[in-house]
Amino acid sequence: WGADDVACVVEAVRGHLVGQARLAHASAALADPAAPAALVAQAVSELGGLDALVCNHAASGRDGTLAEVTAADLDHHWQVNARS
């Protein structure tokens, strides 16, 4: 997870765009409740509107056995993976 260089992925996707298709890339700490709205606002500002949105986000790396997972771990997963 997370082994791909983001800049390389963005450039690879750009290489497949056709016609007037455009790509905007942004990142944010999605545990922040204001982050999703800020990302949409940034995309609208850069692109003039949104016709499609691909969200590729996940919280991982803090998983463990059921006995090891804390309430804070579960809250973080919920904030990043579901609420955003």
Secondary structure, DSSP 8 states (H G I E B T S, - for coil): ---S-HHHHHHHHHTT--TT---------TTSTTHHHHHHHHHHHHHSS-S---------S----TTT--HHHHHHHIIIIII-
